[in-house]
C-alpha cells in the first residue's frame, strides 16, 4: 500500500516527580491539549487542526524516586493517564470535526522504565500499525535507572517510526556527562547503527530496501543547559544553548535537526506559576524534540511550549509535524562533521557487554531502592527499628531478676577440706579410718 506523508503530534513533559492525576481529574493538566492562552492572549490549540496519524506522549519523572521502583505502580499510573488523554483527544476532535461520526482513538503502544513513560495513540485503525517493539537503557548514578532512555518503534504502512524518550544527566556544566549518555544509547540500540557497512561516509540511520524506511525522533528532558544567562533577554540566551555549542558533532545529533525555537525556556519555573522563574538554575531549554534532517520536504506546523501548565517546574514541549517518505541511504546527507566523528566512534555493545550493564543496573537499582525504602517509607523505618531492637536484645548480657533467683542459680561455694596430718589419721581407731583418709595421707 502506497503511503507518502505521515502527520504526527509529539509531546514531552517532565512531571517533576509529582502525580498529575489530581490535575487531570479536574482538567487543569489536560486543558492545554484543547485550548491554551498564548502570550498574545489568543486562543490556540496545541493539537493539530486535522487528526494526526500518530500522537506520542512522553513523560519523565512520572512519580517520586521510591514509587518509581515499583513497575506495577508506574503501569497503573500510565493507564490512568491514558484514559484522561484519550478523553481530551476525543473531545477536541469531536468539537472540531465537521461530521457526526464518533472519533476513535486507540492506544497502540506503551513503554516505561522507572520514571520514564511513553504512550502512543492513533486515530487510524489499529490494523494499520504493526511490529511494536520497546527497549530501554539506563545510565543514571551507578548505572542505575534514575536516568535513561526508552526506545519505542512501530511500523506504519511501509514506514518505521522510532521514538527515543530520554532523560539525560542533570545540572549546569555537565555536558560531557550528557554526551556520554548519548554515546551509551547510540551503542546500545542497533536501530541507530548502519544497515549496510561500517563506511565512515555511511549515515548511521540509513535505510535499505529490505527494511522499512526509518524516521527517528530524539526527545525528552535532554537537560540541555545555557552556559550563560542574560536577564530579560529570553530568546537572546539561546546562543548559549548547549546543543549547538557542544553536541552538533556527535554521530547521533549530527543527523538530527530541530525546528526554530521561538518559545521561552522550558525550565526552571516555580511550581504553580506560569512564568515565575526559579533562580536556583539558569533558565534553559531542557526539553526538546529533534528529528532527522535529511527529509526533502518536511512540514513543521508548530513547535512550542505550554506556559499555562503549572504543575511542574518544567513546561511541556510539543511538535506538530508532517514527514514525507524517507529516501534511501544513497540520497542521505553525509556531513563532514559527522564523518569525522564516525571515524572515532565506538563499536556497538556486544551481547556480553549488554548483559554486564544489565547486571550492574539491577544491582544499582536494588541498592538505591533499599536506601530509599529504609529512609523514606514508614514500613522501612519500622523494619530498621525492629531489626535494631532484636539485635540489641540478642546481645544483652545475662542479668538476675531477683535475689531469690540468684540464690537458686548461683553455685554454692566450695568448702575446702584440708589434707589430714599423719597424727590425725593414726589417732583414729581402725574401724573409723576411711579409705579416703589413707589416700590423703599417702
C-alpha positions, 0 to 999 in steps of 0.5 A: 500500500502506497503511503507518502506523508505521515502527520504526527503530534509529539509531546514531552513533559517532565512531571517533576516527580509529582502525580498529575492525576489530581490535575487531570481529574479536574482538567487543569493538566489536560486543558492545554491539549484543547485550548491554551492562552498564548502570550498574545492572549489568543486562543490556540490549540496545541493539537493539530487542526486535522487528526494526526496519524500518530500522537506520542506522549512522553513523560519523565519523572512520572512519580517520586524516586521510591514509587518509581521502583515499583513497575506495577505502580508506574503501569497503573499510573500510565493507564490512568493517564491514558484514559484522561488523554484519550478523553481530551483527544476525543473531545477536541476532535469531536468539537472540531470535526465537521461530521457526526461520526464518533472519533476513535482513538486507540492506544497502540503502544506503551513503554516505561522504565522507572520514571520514564513513560511513553504512550502512543495513540492513533486515530487510524485503525489499529490494523494499520500499525504493526511490529511494536517493539520497546527497549530501554537503557539506563545510565543514571548514578551507578548505572542505575535507572534514575536516568535513561532512555526508552526506545519505542518503534512501530511500523506504519504502512511501509514506514518505521517510526522510532521514538527515543524518550530520554532523560539525560544527566542533570545540572549546569556544566555537565555536558560531557556527562550528557554526551556520554549518555548519548554515546551509551544509547547510540551503542546500545540500540542497533536501530541507530547503527548502519544497515549496510557497512561500517563506511565512515561516509555511511549515515548511521540511520540509513535505510535499505530496501529490505527494511522499512524506511526509518524516521527517528525522533530524539526527545525528552528532558535532554537537560540541555543547559545555557552556559550563560544567562542574560536577564530579560533577554529570553530568546537572546540566551539561546546562543548559549544553548548547549546543543549547538555549542557542544553536541552538533558533532556527535554521530547521533545529533549530527543527523538530527535537526530541530525546528526554530525555537521561538518559545521561552525556556522550558525550565526552571519555573516555580511550581504553580506559576506560569512564568515565575522563574526559579533562580536556583538554575539558569533558565534553559531549554531542557526539553526538546524534540529533534528529528532527522534532517535529511527529509526533502520536504518536511512540514513543521506546523508548530513547535512550542511550549505550554506556559499555562501548565503549572504543575511542574517546574518544567513546561511541556514541549510539543511538535506538530509535524508532517514527514514525507517518505524517507529516501534511501541511504544513497540520497542521505546527507553525509556531513563532514562533521559527522564523518569525522566523528564516525571515524572515532566512534565506538563499536556497538555493545556486544551481547556480553557487554549488554548483559554486564550493564544489565547486571550492574543496573539491577544491582544499582537499582536494588541498592538505591531502592533499599536506601530509599525504602529504609529512609523514606517509607514508614514500613522501612523505618519500622523494619530498621527499628525492629531489626535494631531492637532484636539485635540489641536484645540478642546481645544483652548480657545475662542479668538476675531478676531477683535475689531469690533467683540468684540464690537458686542459680548461683553455685554454692561455694566450695568448702575446702577440706584440708589434707589430714596430718599423719597424727590425725589419721593414726589417732583414729581407731581402725574401724573409723579410718576411711579409705579416703583418709589413707589416700590423703595421707599417702 
